[in-house]
Amino acid sequence: MAAPDASKERRTRELDSVAMISNIERARPEQLREGYISRLRRLLRLRRDHFEELNEQGLRLLDRSIFAAYCDCIDIGQGEAARQVLKDVRLTLALPKERKRA
């Protein structure tokens, strides 16, 4: 049987989670802006940094995630900011690596 302190701690964490979800639901779009834009940037960096390591399915999954993050930005009225992130070449293009010729 779990100790009373562990049970109390678990209930406290659950209440904190419910409060956090409630705050997110009431948040205005401008309050969510940075989170959505940051997620879009992070996904673009992942695609750039791991392009060579990902197979076709991995790239497709990441591209769909990027598109979903972009759509989220549009939904909260931050489409222009999202387009600026997409235009940032540093995030979207990997630097060319020297390849061996056969």
CNS distance restraints for C-alpha pairs under 8 A (distance, minus, plus):
assign (resid   2 and name CA) (resid   6 and name CA) 6.51 0.50 0.50
assign (resid   2 and name CA) (resid   7 and name CA) 6.66 0.50 0.50
assign (resid   3 and name CA) (resid   7 and name CA) 6.48 0.50 0.50
assign (resid   4 and name CA) (resid   8 and name CA) 6.18 0.50 0.50
assign (resid   5 and name CA) (resid   9 and name CA) 6.09 0.50 0.50
assign (resid   6 and name CA) (resid  10 and name CA) 6.15 0.50 0.50
assign (resid   7 and name CA) (resid  11 and name CA) 6.31 0.50 0.50
assign (resid   8 and name CA) (resid  12 and name CA) 6.24 0.50 0.50
assign (resid   9 and name CA) (resid  13 and name CA) 6.28 0.50 0.50
assign (resid  10 and name CA) (resid  14 and name CA) 6.22 0.50 0.50
assign (resid  11 and name CA) (resid  15 and name CA) 6.19 0.50 0.50
assign (resid  12 and name CA) (resid  16 and name CA) 6.16 0.50 0.50
assign (resid  13 and name CA) (resid  17 and name CA) 6.17 0.50 0.50
assign (resid  14 and name CA) (resid  18 and name CA) 6.28 0.50 0.50
assign (resid  15 and name CA) (resid  19 and name CA) 6.19 0.50 0.50
assign (resid  16 and name CA) (resid  20 and name CA) 6.14 0.50 0.50
assign (resid  17 and name CA) (resid  21 and name CA) 6.21 0.50 0.50
assign (resid  18 and name CA) (resid  22 and name CA) 6.15 0.50 0.50
assign (resid  19 and name CA) (resid  23 and name CA) 6.23 0.50 0.50
assign (resid  20 and name CA) (resid  24 and name CA) 6.30 0.50 0.50
assign (resid  21 and name CA) (resid  25 and name CA) 6.20 0.50 0.50
assign (resid  22 and name CA) (resid  26 and name CA) 6.43 0.50 0.50
assign (resid  23 and name CA) (resid  27 and name CA) 6.14 0.50 0.50
assign (resid  27 and name CA) (resid  31 and name CA) 6.15 0.50 0.50
assign (resid  27 and name CA) (resid  32 and name CA) 6.95 0.50 0.50
assign (resid  28 and name CA) (resid  32 and name CA) 6.77 0.50 0.50
assign (resid  29 and name CA) (resid  33 and name CA) 6.23 0.50 0.50
assign (resid  29 and name CA) (resid  76 and name CA) 5.09 0.50 0.50
assign (resid  29 and name CA) (resid  77 and name CA) 7.41 0.50 0.50
assign (resid  30 and name CA) (resid  76 and name CA) 7.50 0.50 0.50
assign (resid  32 and name CA) (resid  36 and name CA) 6.40 0.50 0.50
assign (resid  32 and name CA) (resid  76 and name CA) 7.99 0.50 0.50
assign (resid  33 and name CA) (resid  37 and name CA) 6.15 0.50 0.50
assign (resid  33 and name CA) (resid  73 and name CA) 7.35 0.50 0.50
assign (resid  33 and name CA) (resid  76 and name CA) 7.44 0.50 0.50
assign (resid  33 and name CA) (resid  78 and name CA) 7.04 0.50 0.50
assign (resid  34 and name CA) (resid  38 and name CA) 5.85 0.50 0.50
assign (resid  35 and name CA) (resid  39 and name CA) 6.17 0.50 0.50
assign (resid  36 and name CA) (resid  40 and name CA) 6.36 0.50 0.50
assign (resid  36 and name CA) (resid  69 and name CA) 6.71 0.50 0.50
assign (resid  36 and name CA) (resid  72 and name CA) 6.96 0.50 0.50
assign (resid  36 and name CA) (resid  73 and name CA) 6.05 0.50 0.50
assign (resid  37 and name CA) (resid  41 and name CA) 6.28 0.50 0.50
assign (resid  37 and name CA) (resid  69 and name CA) 7.95 0.50 0.50
assign (resid  37 and name CA) (resid  73 and name CA) 6.91 0.50 0.50
assign (resid  37 and name CA) (resid  81 and name CA) 7.55 0.50 0.50
assign (resid  37 and name CA) (resid  82 and name CA) 6.49 0.50 0.50
assign (resid  37 and name CA) (resid  85 and name CA) 7.79 0.50 0.50
assign (resid  38 and name CA) (resid  42 and name CA) 6.08 0.50 0.50
assign (resid  39 and name CA) (resid  43 and name CA) 6.20 0.50 0.50
assign (resid  39 and name CA) (resid  69 and name CA) 6.81 0.50 0.50
assign (resid  40 and name CA) (resid  44 and name CA) 6.27 0.50 0.50
assign (resid  40 and name CA) (resid  66 and name CA) 6.12 0.50 0.50
assign (resid  40 and name CA) (resid  69 and name CA) 5.48 0.50 0.50
assign (resid  40 and name CA) (resid  70 and name CA) 6.58 0.50 0.50
assign (resid  40 and name CA) (resid  82 and name CA) 7.57 0.50 0.50
assign (resid  40 and name CA) (resid  85 and name CA) 7.69 0.50 0.50
assign (resid  41 and name CA) (resid  45 and name CA) 6.18 0.50 0.50
assign (resid  41 and name CA) (resid  85 and name CA) 6.71 0.50 0.50
assign (resid  41 and name CA) (resid  91 and name CA) 7.06 0.50 0.50
assign (resid  42 and name CA) (resid  46 and name CA) 6.19 0.50 0.50
assign (resid  43 and name CA) (resid  47 and name CA) 6.26 0.50 0.50
assign (resid  43 and name CA) (resid  62 and name CA) 7.15 0.50 0.50
assign (resid  43 and name CA) (resid  65 and name CA) 7.38 0.50 0.50
assign (resid  43 and name CA) (resid  66 and name CA) 6.00 0.50 0.50
assign (resid  44 and name CA) (resid  48 and name CA) 6.19 0.50 0.50
assign (resid  44 and name CA) (resid  66 and name CA) 6.88 0.50 0.50
assign (resid  44 and name CA) (resid  91 and name CA) 5.71 0.50 0.50
assign (resid  44 and name CA) (resid  92 and name CA) 5.99 0.50 0.50
assign (resid  45 and name CA) (resid  49 and name CA) 5.89 0.50 0.50
assign (resid  45 and name CA) (resid  91 and name CA) 5.40 0.50 0.50
assign (resid  45 and name CA) (resid  92 and name CA) 7.10 0.50 0.50
assign (resid  46 and name CA) (resid  50 and name CA) 5.84 0.50 0.50
assign (resid  46 and name CA) (resid  51 and name CA) 7.87 0.50 0.50
assign (resid  47 and name CA) (resid  51 and name CA) 5.40 0.50 0.50
assign (resid  47 and name CA) (resid  59 and name CA) 7.33 0.50 0.50
assign (resid  47 and name CA) (resid  62 and name CA) 6.80 0.50 0.50
assign (resid  47 and name CA) (resid  63 and name CA) 7.95 0.50 0.50
assign (resid  47 and name CA) (resid  92 and name CA) 7.64 0.50 0.50
assign (resid  48 and name CA) (resid  91 and name CA) 6.62 0.50 0.50
assign (resid  48 and name CA) (resid  92 and name CA) 5.91 0.50 0.50
assign (resid  48 and name CA) (resid  93 and name CA) 5.95 0.50 0.50
assign (resid  48 and name CA) (resid  94 and name CA) 5.18 0.50 0.50
assign (resid  49 and name CA) (resid  94 and name CA) 6.78 0.50 0.50
assign (resid  50 and name CA) (resid  54 and name CA) 6.27 0.50 0.50
assign (resid  51 and name CA) (resid  59 and name CA) 7.40 0.50 0.50
assign (resid  51 and name CA) (resid  94 and name CA) 7.89 0.50 0.50
assign (resid  54 and name CA) (resid  58 and name CA) 5.31 0.50 0.50
assign (resid  54 and name CA) (resid  59 and name CA) 6.00 0.50 0.50
assign (resid  55 and name CA) (resid  59 and name CA) 6.28 0.50 0.50
assign (resid  56 and name CA) (resid  60 and name CA) 6.14 0.50 0.50
assign (resid  57 and name CA) (resid  61 and name CA) 6.12 0.50 0.50
assign (resid  58 and name CA) (resid  62 and name CA) 6.17 0.50 0.50
assign (resid  59 and name CA) (resid  63 and name CA) 5.94 0.50 0.50
assign (resid  60 and name CA) (resid  64 and name CA) 6.14 0.50 0.50
assign (resid  61 and name CA) (resid  65 and name CA) 6.27 0.50 0.50
assign (resid  62 and name CA) (resid  66 and name CA) 6.18 0.50 0.50
assign (resid  63 and name CA) (resid  67 and name CA) 6.16 0.50 0.50
assign (resid  64 and name CA) (resid  68 and name CA) 6.10 0.50 0.50
assign (resid  65 and name CA) (resid  69 and name CA) 6.16 0.50 0.50
assign (resid  66 and name CA) (resid  70 and name CA) 6.15 0.50 0.50
assign (resid  67 and name CA) (resid  71 and name CA) 6.15 0.50 0.50
assign (resid  68 and name CA) (resid  72 and name CA) 6.16 0.50 0.50
assign (resid  69 and name CA) (resid  73 and name CA) 6.38 0.50 0.50
assign (resid  70 and name CA) (resid  74 and name CA) 6.42 0.50 0.50
assign (resid  70 and name CA) (resid  79 and name CA) 7.48 0.50 0.50
assign (resid  70 and name CA) (resid  82 and name CA) 6.18 0.50 0.50
assign (resid  71 and name CA) (resid  75 and name CA) 6.13 0.50 0.50
assign (resid  71 and name CA) (resid  79 and name CA) 7.98 0.50 0.50
assign (resid  72 and name CA) (resid  76 and name CA) 6.52 0.50 0.50
assign (resid  73 and name CA) (resid  77 and name CA) 6.41 0.50 0.50
assign (resid  73 and name CA) (resid  78 and name CA) 4.93 0.50 0.50
assign (resid  73 and name CA) (resid  79 and name CA) 5.60 0.50 0.50
assign (resid  73 and name CA) (resid  82 and name CA) 6.28 0.50 0.50
assign (resid  74 and name CA) (resid  78 and name CA) 5.19 0.50 0.50
assign (resid  74 and name CA) (resid  79 and name CA) 4.26 0.50 0.50
assign (resid  74 and name CA) (resid  82 and name CA) 7.59 0.50 0.50
assign (resid  75 and name CA) (resid  79 and name CA) 7.82 0.50 0.50
assign (resid  78 and name CA) (resid  82 and name CA) 6.25 0.50 0.50
assign (resid  79 and name CA) (resid  83 and name CA) 6.14 0.50 0.50
assign (resid  80 and name CA) (resid  84 and name CA) 6.29 0.50 0.50
assign (resid  81 and name CA) (resid  85 and name CA) 6.43 0.50 0.50
assign (resid  82 and name CA) (resid  86 and name CA) 6.30 0.50 0.50
assign (resid  83 and name CA) (resid  87 and name CA) 6.16 0.50 0.50
assign (resid  84 and name CA) (resid  88 and name CA) 6.39 0.50 0.50
assign (resid  85 and name CA) (resid  91 and name CA) 7.74 0.50 0.50
assign (resid  86 and name CA) (resid  91 and name CA) 7.52 0.50 0.50
assign (resid  86 and name CA) (resid  92 and name CA) 6.92 0.50 0.50
assign (resid  87 and name CA) (resid  92 and name CA) 7.69 0.50 0.50
assign (resid  88 and name CA) (resid  92 and name CA) 6.64 0.50 0.50
assign (resid  89 and name CA) (resid  93 and name CA) 5.67 0.50 0.50
assign (resid  90 and name CA) (resid  94 and name CA) 7.58 0.50 0.50
